[in-house]
Amino acid sequence: MAAGKGERMNPLTLEIPKALVYVAGKTLLEWSLERLFLSGCNDIIVATGWKSELIKDALDAIKMPSVEKTSGSVSIIEVPEYERGPLQTFVTATGMVHGSTNILNPVDLIISMNDVKAIISAHPKHDQYAVTLAIDYDSNRGSEVSLGSDGQILAINQEIRKGSKKAKSALLLTFSSGVIELCKNELDRGESRIFPVLNNMIQVRDHKVHGYSVTGIWYDVDTIHDVLSANKHLLGSVIKQKPDSVYIPDGDTMQIEDFLSLDSGIRIGRGVLLKGPCLIEKNSSIGDKCIIGPYVSMAEDTIIGDNSEVQNTVIFGSSNVPINSRIDGTIIYQSNYYREEA
């Protein structure tokens, strides 16, 4: 699901679709594709809308060595009326679905591969109308979910029933083939969102919607703050170093006394202090007497001027940071700054 405008991240997402926002070495699109393939998904459909052509170009360029040996495929479908809402995107995309068990993955969701594997495994394959929704009993993010004592979902984003358990969800779900027709019917009746369809399935049609309790940390990446939070998490615990990058692990530091030039095109000036976790990708350069980190991700072709201090920042889009900069809590894309909300 990569069709929406991502308006809560404006003005950044006026320039690029949210799917192409860079976090800890990969775009949100790349994180999603890799996670799904490594979780055992055979065929992935990317549903696009806003700035679809940029996502198509990115898919053509993506190389993921860790999943090259899979036999799966990636297809793309453009959703002409994506502004009608996520249900329109879902129904359009599922026109290409042919499996009995399927997973809906929002492109802006960061979640562990183990949880994706587990929700696929937990899905009841004998029920053609089955839905299994990822929930978190401890989170304060996401949509509110009410569950019965048996773990079945009673309602989503509705008044919590007396005696029910409370949880949150970020719309990762598995579904069986019969759900597709129900969604088409609700879309024809004017519904635009997916959760009301699930409520209708539970309360009117008496179908079961199962809850799967996630075990790992997850992020619904809606805002600049969310990007920076996910960047912290991924840099500190998940990222694997690429052979042509420089990665300083959490808690480590590296002092560069003399000018350093690597075969990958990375150049680091004299007197630079790197504080982990931070990531520097190929063809990037850091000027003299800079302090970089912690929690800094520098994509390819980033330039940071002399005597700068950068922390808690994501930099991509061939950006140039001027000399004497002091930067914290910021996304930099094509040399433009996008800061956390006050």
Secondary structure, DSSP 8 states (H G I E B T S, - for coil): -B-S--GGGTTHHHHS-GGG-EETTEEHHHHHHHHHHHTT--EEEEEE-TTHHHHHHHHHH---GGGTT---EEEEEE-TTGGG-HHHHHHHHHTT---SEEEE--TTEE--HHHHHHHHHHS-TT-TT-EEEEEBSS-SSSEEEEE-TTSBEEEESS---TT-EEEEE-S-EEEETHHHHHHHHHHHTT---SHHHHHHHHHTS---EEEEE--S--EE--SHHHHHHHHHHHHHHT----TTSEEE-TT-EEEE-S-EE-TTS-EE-TTEEEESSEEE-TT-EE-TT-EE-SSEEE-TT-EE-TT-EEEEEEEESS-EE-TT-EEEEEEEETTEEEE---
